[in-house]
Amino acid sequence: MMKDINFIITDLDDTLWDWLAMWHNSFEPYLNRIADETGIDQQQLIIGFKELHQKYGTTEMSFAYKELPIIEPRFYPLFDTDKGEVKSILHEYYSNKKNNLRLYDLVVETLKEIKSKGVKIVAFTESYVFFTKYRFKHLNLDGIIDAVYSPRGSELPLSVYRHYQEDFWEPKITEFKVLPNETRKPNPEILDQIIADFKAKKQNSIYVGDKLDRDIYMAQKAGITSVYASYGHVIDNAQYDLLRNVTHWTDEDVKREMDFKSQPKDIKQPDYTIQRFSDLLKIFNYVKFS
């Protein structure tokens, strides 16, 4: 008999959309162009970007190139000035981010089907509010997810105001609940907070995420049924290697994730494992939240 579920908490990056591919397919060309057009050693750029990302607590502040001492002001026009049909370095970076932002197959259809049953759907992400709202806007997710818990992050990038009004990224329906900047997974207290905020019951709730060491471990510590999105947990390819070289995560964070990957499968097993997001429709009975 399938378990009755009326409350879902889900991760976002690499669970609903392929964040790693989006990041890699924008950052790698960005890094390569900077090295090629300025002559700066790429390894030195990698070191500089890692320091920048760790300063802000996110790998998505790469556009703040003026904060890298290794990039001299004489190179700034390469970043900001298009030359005919050739996009500037920064223009290409932004375009690649937008064009590589894609939901996994059947995510919207699955969420809508579950929501039609009256289920409450909430997200908890480590990504900062601005970047999360940006993705919600481009992926048309406003209203499909009821609320998002996300760290505030840094101030809105000034470059955004060149093309969009300040409220352009604001969702109309989905509510954003702001968390402290230092919020990091695993954080079972946040899951407890979400459950309490909505007066949900843990026995009728699930948490869906792609990281064993953060998402699944966190759900288990909070006493919530864990669903492992195995399709999003990719840490053995060139994309992840580049991320690891410039990440804002600490060395301990990276080691912990690799250790979880190498552990025997009978240790800290998730309650359920899905190969695609739509598998959620097969393993639970969804009922109205009240």
C-alpha distance (Angstrom), angle and dihedral (degrees) to the residues before:
residue distance angle dihedral
M1 . . .
M2 3.81 . .
K3 3.79 119.8 .
D4 3.83 116.8 -107.2
I5 3.82 110.5 -118.8
N6 3.79 127.0 -175.7
F7 3.81 102.1 157.5
I8 3.81 127.2 55.4
I9 3.79 127.1 -173.9
T10 3.78 111.8 -170.6
D11 3.76 137.7 -176.6
L12 3.83 114.9 -128.7
D13 3.82 114.4 -156.6
D14 3.82 111.0 72.7
T15 3.81 89.8 -2.2
L16 3.82 103.2 68.0
W17 3.80 97.1 13.1
D18 3.80 136.1 18.0
W19 3.79 99.4 -102.7
L20 3.80 95.5 166.5
A21 3.81 93.1 56.5
M22 3.81 91.4 46.4
W23 3.78 92.0 49.3
H24 3.80 96.0 44.7
N25 3.82 95.3 44.4
S26 3.79 90.0 54.5
F27 3.80 102.9 35.1
E28 3.81 99.5 45.0
P29 3.83 94.8 54.6
Y30 3.81 88.1 43.7
L31 3.80 91.5 52.6
N32 3.81 92.5 45.2
R33 3.80 94.2 49.5
I34 3.79 92.6 49.1
A35 3.80 90.8 51.5
D36 3.81 93.9 43.9
E37 3.80 97.7 45.6
T38 3.81 99.0 39.4
G39 3.80 100.2 33.2
I40 3.81 90.6 -130.2
D41 3.80 113.6 150.3
Q42 3.80 108.6 -100.1
Q43 3.79 94.1 -138.4
Q44 3.79 89.9 55.5
L45 3.80 89.2 50.6
I46 3.81 90.2 51.5
I47 3.80 90.4 53.0
G48 3.80 90.2 48.4
F49 3.80 94.3 49.0
K50 3.79 91.6 48.6
E51 3.80 90.1 54.7
L52 3.81 90.0 47.2
H53 3.81 92.9 49.4
Q54 3.78 92.6 47.3
K55 3.80 90.4 49.8
Y56 3.81 90.9 57.4
G57 3.80 97.8 31.9
T58 3.80 94.1 -123.2
T59 3.81 139.1 79.7
E60 3.80 89.4 -138.2
M61 3.80 97.3 79.2
S62 3.82 93.0 80.0
F63 3.82 90.4 118.2
A64 3.84 88.3 71.5
Y65 3.81 89.3 85.3
K66 3.82 92.5 146.5
E67 3.80 88.1 71.4
L68 3.82 90.9 63.7
P69 3.83 106.6 92.9
I70 3.80 89.9 -156.5
I71 3.82 90.7 66.3
E72 3.80 106.8 75.6
P73 3.84 122.2 -149.4
R74 3.80 90.9 -111.5
F75 3.82 87.4 71.1
Y76 3.82 95.9 52.2
P77 3.84 95.5 94.4
L78 3.82 88.6 61.8
F79 3.80 88.4 63.1
D80 3.79 99.8 43.7
T81 3.79 109.4 29.4
D82 3.81 123.9 77.0
K83 3.80 114.9 -148.4
G84 3.79 108.7 -148.5
E85 3.79 107.5 -63.6
V86 3.80 92.4 -13.5
K87 3.79 110.2 99.5
S88 3.78 119.8 -135.7
I89 3.80 116.8 -108.6
L90 3.80 92.7 -100.8
H91 3.81 94.0 43.2
E92 3.81 90.2 54.0
Y93 3.81 90.9 47.0
Y94 3.81 92.3 54.5
S95 3.81 92.4 44.5
N96 3.80 91.7 51.5
K97 3.81 91.3 50.3
K98 3.79 91.7 52.6
N99 3.80 96.1 42.4
N100 3.82 93.7 48.8
L101 3.80 96.5 47.7
R102 3.81 105.2 107.9
L103 3.76 136.6 156.3
Y104 3.77 117.8 -126.9
D105 3.80 115.3 -103.6
L106 3.81 116.9 -67.9
V107 3.81 95.1 -1.1
V108 3.81 95.4 129.6
E109 3.79 92.8 41.9
T110 3.80 91.1 50.1
L111 3.80 94.1 47.1
K112 3.81 91.7 48.3
E113 3.79 92.2 48.9
I114 3.80 91.7 50.8
K115 3.80 92.1 44.0
S116 3.80 90.6 51.8
K117 3.80 87.1 65.2
G118 3.81 90.2 60.9
V119 3.81 95.4 -103.0
K120 3.81 118.3 154.7
I121 3.83 112.5 -127.7
V122 3.82 121.5 -161.3
A123 3.80 130.9 172.2
F124 3.80 131.2 -147.5
T125 3.79 117.3 -166.4
E126 3.81 137.7 168.1
S127 3.81 90.0 -144.5
Y128 3.78 114.3 105.9
V129 3.80 121.3 -101.5
F130 3.81 97.5 -106.8
F131 3.80 95.2 51.9
T132 3.80 91.7 44.6
K133 3.82 92.5 50.6
Y134 3.81 88.8 47.6
R135 3.79 90.7 56.2
F136 3.80 93.2 44.4
K137 3.81 89.3 53.5
H138 3.80 95.6 49.7
L139 3.81 94.3 42.1
N140 3.83 95.1 45.8
L141 3.80 93.3 -125.6
D142 3.79 97.3 139.4
G143 3.81 108.1 127.4
I144 3.79 95.6 8.8
I145 3.80 89.7 87.3
D146 3.79 114.2 45.5
A147 3.80 99.5 -148.5
V148 3.80 140.9 -1.9
Y149 3.80 126.7 -151.1
S150 3.81 108.8 -154.1
P151 3.84 137.7 154.8
R152 3.81 114.4 -103.0
G153 3.79 95.7 -124.7
S154 3.78 127.9 -178.1
E155 3.79 127.4 -29.7
L156 3.80 118.1 -71.4
P157 3.82 109.9 -82.3
L158 3.81 109.6 -100.7
S159 3.81 90.4 -137.1
V160 3.80 89.1 68.7
Y161 3.80 90.9 67.8
R162 3.77 91.1 63.9
H163 3.78 92.3 76.7
Y164 3.82 109.0 12.9
Q165 3.77 138.7 48.4
E166 3.78 116.2 -112.3
D167 3.81 94.0 -106.2
F168 3.82 94.9 45.5
W169 3.80 92.6 102.9
E170 3.80 96.2 45.2
P171 3.83 113.6 115.9
K172 3.80 116.7 -127.7
I173 3.80 98.1 -150.3
T174 3.80 112.7 10.4
E175 3.80 110.7 85.0
F176 3.81 119.0 -135.8
K177 3.78 117.3 -148.5
V178 3.80 110.9 -163.1
L179 3.80 120.7 -135.5
P180 3.83 128.9 -167.0
N181 3.80 115.1 -80.9
E182 3.79 92.0 -116.6
T183 3.82 92.4 60.4
R184 3.80 109.3 129.6
K185 3.78 135.5 166.4
P186 2.95 136.0 -81.1
N187 3.80 87.7 57.8
P188 3.81 111.9 142.9
E189 3.80 89.7 174.9
I190 3.82 89.4 69.4
L191 3.79 90.7 52.9
D192 3.80 88.6 50.5
Q193 3.80 88.7 49.7
I194 3.81 92.2 51.3
I195 3.81 91.8 48.7
A196 3.81 90.3 49.6
D197 3.83 94.4 45.2
F198 3.80 91.4 56.7
K199 3.81 95.6 33.7
A200 3.79 88.0 -125.7
K201 3.80 125.2 160.8
K202 3.79 119.4 -119.6
Q203 3.79 92.7 -142.0
N204 3.82 88.9 62.0
S205 3.80 96.2 41.3
I206 3.79 135.4 86.8
Y207 3.78 134.0 -168.1
V208 3.83 119.1 -147.1
G209 3.80 122.0 -161.7
D210 3.80 144.2 142.0
K211 3.81 103.2 -134.5
L212 3.80 119.1 82.2
D213 3.79 95.0 -163.7
R214 3.79 95.6 46.2
D215 3.80 113.0 19.8
I216 3.79 103.1 31.4
Y217 3.80 95.4 35.5
M218 3.81 89.1 49.8
A219 3.80 93.6 50.6
Q220 3.79 91.1 49.4
K221 3.80 91.5 50.4
A222 3.81 89.6 50.4
G223 3.80 92.6 49.0
I224 3.81 94.5 -117.7
T225 3.80 124.8 136.2
S226 3.81 106.4 -97.3
V227 3.80 125.3 -141.1
Y228 3.80 115.8 -168.6
A229 3.81 114.7 -147.6
S230 3.80 94.2 -153.5
Y231 3.82 93.7 178.2
G232 3.81 90.7 69.4
H233 3.80 98.4 48.0
V234 3.80 101.9 92.3
I235 3.82 115.0 152.2
D236 3.79 102.3 142.9
N237 3.79 104.2 74.7
A238 3.81 141.3 79.7
Q239 3.80 92.1 -96.7
Y240 3.77 91.9 59.5
D241 3.81 92.2 42.8
L242 3.81 90.5 59.7
L243 3.80 91.2 45.7
R244 3.78 90.6 51.4
N245 3.84 90.2 52.3
V246 3.81 94.0 55.8
T247 3.79 102.0 24.6
H248 3.79 126.5 134.7
W249 3.81 88.7 -139.6
T250 3.76 118.1 106.5
D251 3.80 120.9 -111.4
E252 3.81 86.9 -108.0
D253 3.82 90.9 56.9
V254 3.79 92.1 52.5
K255 3.81 93.2 45.9
R256 3.80 92.0 49.1
E257 3.78 91.7 53.8
M258 3.81 92.5 48.8
D259 3.81 90.3 47.8
F260 3.81 91.4 53.2
K261 3.80 89.3 50.4
S262 3.81 91.9 54.9
Q263 3.79 98.1 44.9
P264 3.83 119.9 109.1
K265 3.78 112.0 -88.8
D266 3.79 93.6 -116.8
I267 3.82 91.6 65.3
K268 3.82 118.2 90.8
Q269 3.78 93.7 -14.4
P270 3.81 115.0 -172.7
D271 3.79 116.5 -116.7
Y272 3.81 90.2 -119.0
T273 3.80 135.3 9.5
I274 3.81 123.4 -154.8
Q275 3.79 127.4 -164.1
R276 3.82 93.1 -160.4
F277 3.77 132.5 13.6
S278 3.79 93.2 -110.8
D279 3.83 89.0 64.3
L280 3.80 85.8 82.6
L281 3.79 87.8 78.0
K282 3.80 91.1 62.3
I283 3.78 102.8 50.8
F284 3.82 107.5 44.8
N285 3.78 138.8 47.5
Y286 3.79 107.8 -130.5
V287 3.80 119.2 -145.8
K288 3.78 135.5 176.5
F289 3.80 117.5 -77.5
S290 3.77 116.9 -127.5
